[in-house]
Amino acid sequence: MFYNCGRKIKVKTGEQSQTVNICTSDNIHGKYEYVVRFRPPISSVESIVTQPFDSIEDLVRHLETTCRGVLETRPREYSRSTTHADVKKIHPLLEGLEAIYEGCRRARDRDGLFRQVFQTVRQNWTRAREVDRWPTASNWVLRVQRDFTFDATGHLEKQLQKQIAICLENEGWGNDVPTASGLVNSGGR
């Protein structure tokens, strides 16, 4: 554990990547305001995070630009027009798209729109997912989900379909196809 600008900084090194995890101002281990990832790990990261910087933002900017780290988690920024009630309605993967669409409506040339949307969703996914969480190989694979909520008063046809799939599992039947397992953290659904 290191300290810089009054913040706890944890460096976690794996075989293929390394993260610099910078705590929030509360300095509670596990609550990170910034996470910067390096692929492959760099040997000098400990000496870098202990250098004097004027602010945490300067340290993060240095890790991104000079050291070529990828910023995966950062503080969320909301526009002035977005109220706290509206923020709860926006899925984490879609944050920032409204501004792109507004700019697109005024622009004559819309080349690059798809690239902008893709990059924004990609950055949002990188920021919203848990540090060591990656999509699983079980996505888009037909499987039998044995547990489901029985409801005596509703969705009887759906419940019957699930029961049939359970009974005919050995004949290639299934009742569940996960599509987003591991894409975002548990709060992003």
C-alpha positions in Angstrom: 0.0 0.0 0.0 1.3 3.4 -1.0 0.2 7.0 -0.2 0.2 10.0 -2.5 -1.7 13.3 -2.2 -3.4 11.9 1.0 -4.8 8.9 -0.8 -4.1 5.2 -0.3 -2.9 3.5 -3.5 -2.9 -0.2 -4.0 -0.8 -1.8 -6.8 -2.1 -5.3 -7.8 0.2 -7.2 -10.2 -0.9 -10.4 -12.0 0.7 -12.4 -14.7 -0.8 -10.5 -17.6 -1.8 -7.2 -16.2 -1.4 -4.8 -13.3 -3.7 -2.3 -11.7 -3.1 0.9 -9.8 -6.1 1.3 -7.5 -6.5 4.8 -5.9 -8.9 5.0 -3.0 -11.6 7.6 -2.6 -11.0 10.5 -0.3 -12.3 8.3 2.5 -9.3 6.0 2.1 -11.3 2.8 2.6 -9.6 -0.2 1.1 -11.7 -1.6 -1.8 -13.5 1.7 -2.6 -11.5 3.1 -5.5 -12.0 6.4 -7.3 -9.5 5.6 -10.0 -8.3 2.3 -11.5 -5.5 2.3 -14.1 -4.5 -1.0 -15.8 -1.2 -1.8 -17.5 -0.9 -4.7 -20.0 1.7 -6.1 -19.6 2.7 -5.1 -16.0 5.4 -2.4 -15.7 8.2 -2.8 -13.2 8.5 0.8 -12.2 4.9 1.5 -11.2 5.7 1.6 -7.5 8.3 4.3 -7.9 5.9 6.3 -10.1 3.0 6.3 -7.7 5.3 7.5 -4.9 6.6 10.5 -6.9 5.3 13.9 -5.7 2.3 15.1 -7.7 0.2 18.2 -7.2 -3.1 16.2 -7.3 -4.4 12.7 -7.8 -5.7 13.9 -11.2 -2.1 14.7 -12.2 -0.9 11.3 -11.1 -3.7 9.6 -13.1 -3.0 11.7 -16.1 0.7 10.8 -15.8 -0.2 7.1 -15.6 -2.4 7.4 -18.7 -0.2 9.5 -20.9 3.4 8.9 -20.0 3.1 5.3 -18.8 0.4 4.3 -21.3 -2.0 2.9 -18.7 -5.7 2.4 -19.5 -8.1 4.3 -17.1 -10.8 1.8 -16.2 -12.5 3.5 -13.3 -12.9 7.3 -12.8 -15.3 9.5 -10.9 -18.6 9.9 -12.6 -19.4 13.2 -14.2 -23.0 14.3 -14.8 -24.2 17.3 -16.9 -25.8 20.2 -15.1 -29.1 19.3 -16.8 -29.1 15.8 -15.3 -30.9 15.6 -12.0 -30.2 12.9 -9.4 -33.5 11.2 -10.1 -32.5 11.0 -13.8 -29.1 9.4 -13.1 -30.7 6.3 -11.6 -32.6 5.7 -14.9 -29.4 5.7 -17.1 -27.8 2.4 -17.6 -24.0 2.6 -17.0 -23.2 1.5 -20.5 -25.3 4.3 -22.0 -23.9 7.2 -20.1 -22.7 10.0 -22.5 -24.6 8.8 -25.5 -27.2 11.6 -25.2 -24.5 14.2 -25.8 -23.3 12.3 -28.9 -26.8 12.2 -30.3 -27.4 15.9 -29.6 -24.2 16.8 -31.4 -25.1 14.5 -34.3 -28.5 16.2 -34.8 -26.8 19.6 -35.4 -24.0 18.2 -37.6 -24.2 17.9 -41.4 -21.5 15.3 -41.6 -22.3 12.2 -39.4 -19.3 10.2 -40.4 -17.7 8.6 -37.4 -21.0 8.5 -35.4 -20.8 4.7 -35.0 -17.2 5.0 -33.9 -18.1 7.6 -31.3 -20.9 5.5 -29.9 -18.8 2.4 -29.9 -15.9 4.1 -28.1 -18.3 5.6 -25.5 -19.9 2.3 -24.7 -16.5 0.6 -24.6 -15.2 3.2 -22.1 -18.4 2.9 -20.1 -18.1 -0.9 -20.0 -14.4 -0.6 -18.9 -15.3 1.8 -16.1 -18.5 0.0 -15.0 -17.2 -3.5 -14.7 -15.5 -4.8 -11.6 -11.7 -4.8 -11.8 -11.2 -8.5 -12.2 -14.5 -9.3 -14.0 -14.5 -10.3 -17.6 -17.3 -11.7 -19.9 -17.6 -15.5 -19.5 -17.5 -18.2 -22.1 -21.0 -19.2 -21.0 -22.6 -16.3 -22.9 -24.8 -17.2 -25.8 -24.8 -20.9 -24.8 -28.0 -22.8 -24.5 -28.3 -24.4 -21.1 -30.8 -25.8 -18.6 -31.6 -23.5 -15.7 -33.1 -25.8 -13.0 -34.0 -23.1 -10.6 -36.8 -20.7 -11.4 -39.5 -19.0 -9.4 -42.8 -20.9 -9.4 -45.8 -18.6 -9.5 -49.2 -20.3 -9.2 -51.1 -17.3 -10.5 -49.0 -16.1 -13.5 -46.7 -16.9 -16.4 -47.9 -20.5 -16.4 -46.9 -21.1 -20.1 -43.4 -19.9 -19.4 -43.1 -22.1 -16.3 -44.4 -25.1 -18.3 -41.7 -24.4 -21.0 -39.0 -24.4 -18.4 -40.2 -27.7 -16.8 -40.3 -29.3 -20.3 -36.8 -28.2 -21.0 -35.6 -29.7 -17.6 -37.3 -33.0 -18.4 -35.8 -33.1 -21.9 -32.3 -31.9 -21.0 -30.6 -35.1 -22.2 -32.3 -34.6 -25.7 -30.7 -31.2 -26.2 -33.4 -29.0 -24.9 -32.6 -25.8 -22.9 -34.5 -23.0 -21.1 -31.8 -20.3 -20.6 -29.3 -18.5 -22.8 -27.1 -16.0 -20.8 -26.2 -13.0 -22.9 -24.4 -10.6 -20.6 -22.8 -12.6 -17.8 -19.7 -10.8 -16.6 -20.2 -7.7 -18.8 -20.9 -5.2 -16.0 -20.9 -5.3 -12.2 -23.9 -6.5 -10.3 -25.3 -2.9 -10.0 -25.2 -2.3 -13.7 -28.1 -4.5 -14.8 
